[in-house]
């Protein structure tokens, strides 16, 4: 049933009486403004500047300072660790077309580009589109070359090793095969070490030399810092530090992913060899021995 409003018997409009007050209460949303009006303008400006300075300081402390080397590498002139005479790069299809004529005469800091690592394979099926062209051009332009495999945890390490050996086809004068291991996946540390060791053993049997083990500083310390891996040449990835703090033996140091090198479009990974050029050549695959009858 629809209810109807009733009109007082006196007829016409009813008038309610309002209490009058000498003070007017501001709406709730504006009460904060009335609070700040109690202070002089100069004090409010000073407080605002202090709060802004605090926010800037916190932002710098948490987001800029820890990555200051990266900011400088991206937005300024790249800097390279001093005291090393043999330098090189590593590339993949991400670098697209490389101008090898420029690269063969390029420098990193005050040293020429002496070597280049090239991505060959990933997992058991993924082949880097630019590998064959890059690998051939590196040799054609008198650069010491190497090939690396990106390890995928959880995929049969034997199939991964066989796939790499089929594609890479390393020759005497090339650097030893490289295993790039960056992810643990769903494996336990023990399973990861087992599978990595399987890949390394297969590659070592094929070429008769210890493969190079590439991984990050923290990853190695967390998962691959056990005695069985001490025998392998270690290529450490540790970016944006002035000095390498790793205490163990290392052969290569990938010190930035924001390098700028003539012949390469965009940024490129830059590396240091921990030795002389002659020692780098001694690390390469030897000529096969000729047996006398």
Secondary structure as UniProt FT lines:
FT   TURN            9..10
FT   HELIX           28..30
FT   HELIX           31..36
FT   TURN            37..38
FT   HELIX           41..59
FT   HELIX           60..64
FT   HELIX           65..67
FT   HELIX           68..75
FT   STRAND          86..91
FT   HELIX           93..95
FT   HELIX           100..103
FT   TURN            104..105
FT   STRAND          107..108
FT   TURN            109..110
FT   STRAND          111..122
FT   TURN            123..125
FT   STRAND          126..127
FT   TURN            129..130
FT   HELIX           131..140
FT   TURN            141..142
FT   STRAND          144..150
FT   TURN            153..154
FT   HELIX           157..168
FT   TURN            172..173
FT   STRAND          178..180
FT   TURN            185..186
FT   HELIX           189..207
FT   STRAND          212..216
FT   HELIX           217..223
FT   HELIX           227..229
FT   TURN            230..231
FT   STRAND          234..237
FT   STRAND          252..259
FT   TURN            262..263
FT   STRAND          268..273
FT   HELIX           277..283
//
